[in-house]
């Protein structure tokens, strides 16, 4: 058996880790008065965009330690649960609304430029694809929708993979002895588990999406606890790994690729973070080769992991996680070690993200206390 290994921990290598410190905060007074919080967030170079259960998306300016509301994006009568900024064009923002409609906003003109007529089943999440003129959406059906923004039309729908979830070898070994009690059944336990997970995953909703920086891979975090990986050029599934486990389904709410487009980092309702070598698994098999998914899993929080974001500086290997336990944490994802724990919020943290470009000069968190908190690095 050949096993792909992750990078060796850099314990002996002297790498100067940057520090991000709380540098500013703001409270959405309207949400606070209504007793609701901020549940979606995106960061640009000097802006933070937030969404909630209210039918208004707000844009905040970040400057000199201050976070100030600068404009509102209002359309329709429902809230928003996902906000995404274009990589090539950061003035273009995609907002996935609670009714499944995906609105495309031009920040320069402060108006909605386009609207994708999706549904809750396939439009609860949205992610820009490389090139800037395509979007992938997903929702409760588990199906992916690929949209062409030049025509505002659905280009293709891709169903969940028909392959059974990949199990770590230890999982198979643990399952097999139980079912061997049946006469003549030597691997029925493992096979039954695989078949069961196959059926569960096919109907499992998508809770999170991530696109690798090189544009080759798409990751899906599912309600079943599975991580699904797709090759974007062929739109073919290459892996389904049961990563977040428990007696009941453990949705994968947090998902991000590392800057090298190799590792898929996830957080789920099992309070754990997983590191999956998606790029190694996506490569073609060598003749006669047998592989198992290279997956590392470690406890991260005391409650559900709500968001994950990776510093864009490839030399830092730093991941941000936020949680319903009210903490935000920075991790060295190569060693699984905690770099810093933040307890600035007074309630559950629902969203967090690094600024998309540059060297990760700041990141932001937001949550049920209706607060936005900025953490800045003077070394960026």
N, C-alpha and C positions, 0 to 999 in steps of 0.2 A: 504494500500500500504506500502510495506517495502522498505526503501531506504538505500543503503549502504553509509556510510559516510566515508570521508577521515580522516586521522589523524588530531586531534585537533591542531590548531596552537600552537607553543611552545613559546608563548609570555612571559609566566611567568618563563620559564626555561632558566637558564643562560648557554648558549652554546657558547664556544669560536669559532667564525668563523675565519678560516684561511684567510690569504691574499695572493693573487697571484699578483705579480707586473711584469711589462714588464722587461725582463731580457736579451734580445738579439734579434737581427733581421738579416735577410739576404735578398738580392734581387736576383731574378733569372734574370740576365742581358740579357740572350737570349730572354726570354719572354718580358721583358721590351722594348727591342729594336724592337721587332715585334709588340708591342702595344697590347699584350694579357696578360691574367692573369693566376693565379693558381686556378683551380676549384675543385680539389680533394686533400684530405690530410688524412694521418693516422699517429698516434704517437705510438712509442714503448718506451722502458725504456730510451734509449738515442739516438733515431733516429726519424726523421720526413721524411715521404715519400710523394712526391707531384706529381700530374698529371695535365695535361693541354690539350689544343687542339693540341699541338705538339706531335709527336709519340715517346716521350721520357719520362719515369718516373724517377724522380731523388730522390736519397737517401741523406739526410743531417744528419751530426753528430752534436749532441747537447752536449756541454761540456763547463763548466765555463763561461757561458754567451755568448758563441760564437756558431753560426750556420754556418757550413761549408759543402759545397757540397762534398760528398765522392765517389759517384759512380752513374752510369746511367744504367737503365734497358730499353733497346731498342729492340722492335720486331714489325715488320710490318710498316705501313705507316699512321696510324690513331692515334688520341688522345685517352685519357682515361677520364672517367667521374666518376669512383668509385674505391677506393683502400681500401682493407680490410686486416687485419692481423689476423692470426689464434690465438685463445685464448690459446690452449694447446701448439702450436708450433709457436712462434713468428718469426721464420725464414721463415715461409711460408706466402707468400703474394698473394692475389687474385686481379687481375686488370681487370676491365670490360672496354673493349675498345669501341670506337664509332661504330664499325661495329657489335657489339653484341658478339664477341668472348671474352671468359674469359680466361686469361692467369694466370697460377700459377707459381710463381717465388720462387726459393730457394735463400735466401739472402747470405747464406754461400758460395754457389758455383757461385753466381751472374749470374745465367742463368735460363731460363724458363724450369721448370721441366715437366709441363703438359699444355695441352690446351683443353678447353671445347668448342666444336663446336656449340655454340649457335647462336642466331640471335638478331637483334635489338628489335624484338617484345618480347623477353623473356630474354635478356642478358645485359640490360643496368645497372643493379644493381646486386651485389653479396654479400652474407653474409655467414660466416662460421657458422655451426651448432655444438652443443656440441658433443664431441668425436673427432673432428679434421679431420674426413675423409668424411664429407658431406658438400655440399654447397647448398644454396637456391638462385635462381636467379629470376629476374622479369624485366619487361619492359613495352612497350607500349600496349601490348595485355591485361594486367591485370592478366595474368595467371602466376602461380608460377611453377618454375622448380626445382626439387630436384635431385642433382647430387651425384653420388658415386665416390669419388676421387680414390678409389682403382682400379676401372675399367675405369675411365674417361667417364662414360656413364650416360645418363639421366635415373634416376630411376623412376620418376613419374612426371606427370604434374597435377596440381590442378587448376581447373577453379575458378573464383570468386564465392562467395556465391550466392545462388539463393534467400536468404532471403532479404527482404526490409531493408533499413537503419533504425536503431532505432532512434527515435526522443525523445527529452526531452519533458516532459508533456506540458511545456509552449509552445513549438512549435506546438503541436497538437491543443491546445486550441486556439492559434492564427489563425490557418488555418481553423478551423471548421466553424466559423460564415460566412465567405465569401461564401462558397459553399452551405450553408443552404438556400440560396435564391431559390435554385431549389426545387420545390415541392416534398415533401416526402424524401428529402435527409438530413439526420441528421448528418452523419459523412463523407459525400462524399469528403469534402475538405481534410481532413486528409488522407483518403484512396488514393485519387488521388495523393497527394504529395508523399505518401509512394511508390505507384506504379511508379511514375515518377523517384524517386530517385533510385529505384530498377533497372530500365532500364539503367539509367545513370551510375550507379556504375558498373554494369556487364561489360560495355565496357570501363571502366575507367582505364587508365594506372597507374602503380605503380611508385611513385616518391621517396619513401623512404622505408627502411626496418629496423627492429630492432628485436633482439632476447633477451629474458629475461635471466638473469645470471643463473637461475636454469634450463634453457633449456626447460621449459614447454610451453612457449608462443612465438608466432611470431606476430609482428605487421607490418601492411602495411599502408603507407600513400598514398592515391589515388588522382588523378587529380581532382576528383569531390569534394574534401574536406572531404571525409570519412576516418575514421580509421577502418580498418578490423583487427580482432584478430583471430588467429588460435591456436588450441591445437596441438602442434607438435607431440605428441605421436600417436594421431589418425589422424592427418592432417585434422581435421574438423574445419570449421569456427564456432566461438562462438559469435561473435559480429560484427556489422557494424554500426558505429555511425557517424552521420553527424555532424562533429565537427567544421570544418572551413567553415563558411557560407558567402554568399554574393549574389549579383544580378547575378554574373557569377560564374563559377567554381573557387575554391580557392585551388590550389594544395597544398598538404602537403609535403613540401620539407625536413622537419626536423623531426626526430623521434628517441626516445631513451627510454629505460626502466630504472627505478630507480634501485639502487643496491639491493634492497629488492625483486625485480622481481614482484612488485605489480602494480606500476603506469606506465602508458604509457604516455610519455610527447611528445608533438608534436608542431610544428610551421608551419605556412602556409602563403599563399599569401594574407591573410586577415590581416596580421601584428600582429596576435594574437598567444598566446601560450595556449594550452589546456592540462589539466591534467585529465586523464581517469583512473578509478580504474579497470584495465583490469582483474586482478586476481579475484576480487570479482565477476565480471560478468561471468567469465569463470567457476566458481564453479556450480555444479548442483543446480537446483531450489528445494526448499522445497515444500511439498504438499500444494497447495492453495496459494502459494506465487506469488505476482505481484511485479515486479521490473521495475524501470526506470534506464537508464544508469546514473551512477554518474560521471558527467562531469563538470569540472570547466574551465572557459575560461577567459582570461584577455589580455588586450592590452600590447604588448611587445616592438614593434619597430614602426618606421615611414615608413617602407617599408617592402618588403617580408622578412620572416625569412628563412635563407638559410641553417642553420645547428643547430643541438642541440646535446650536449654531457653532460654526467653526471659524476661528480667526483666519482671515485671508492671507496672512503672512505665513508662507510655507515653512519658514524656519522656526516657528513657535510651536506647532503641533498642539494647539490649545483649543479645547472645546468648552463651550458654555452649555450648562443644563439648568433648567428652571423646573420648579416642582410645586405641587399643591401643598407641600409641607412648609411653604413660605420662604424657602431658601433658593438662592442662585449659587451655582458652583462653577469654578473653572478647573478643568482637568488637563493633565498631560496625557493624551489618549494613547501614547506609546508605552506608558508605564502604568496607566490606570491610577495614578496618584493625584490626590486633590491638591491644587495649587492655592486655592482660596475659597472661603465660604462667605457669602454675603447674606445678611439678615436685615436688609433695609426696609422690606415690605412688612406690613402688619397683617397680611392675609395671604391666601394662595396666590402664587405667581402663575399666570396663564400664558405668558408670551415672553420671548427674549430673542435678540438677534444682534449680531455684529454688523457694523457698517459694511456694505458690500464690497467697496473698492479700497485701494490703498493698502496699508499695513495693519488695519484693524485699530484705528485711532480711538474708537469708542464702541461700546455696545450699550444696549438699552434693555430694560425689563419693565413689565407692566402686569397688573393683576387685579384681583377682586377689590383691592383698596382704592381703585381708580387712580393710582399713582403711576407716573412714568419716572424711572430713575436712570440717569446716565452715568456710565462708568468710563472714565477716560484714562489713556496711557500717555504720559508725557514723553515717552521714548518713541512713539509712533511717528 
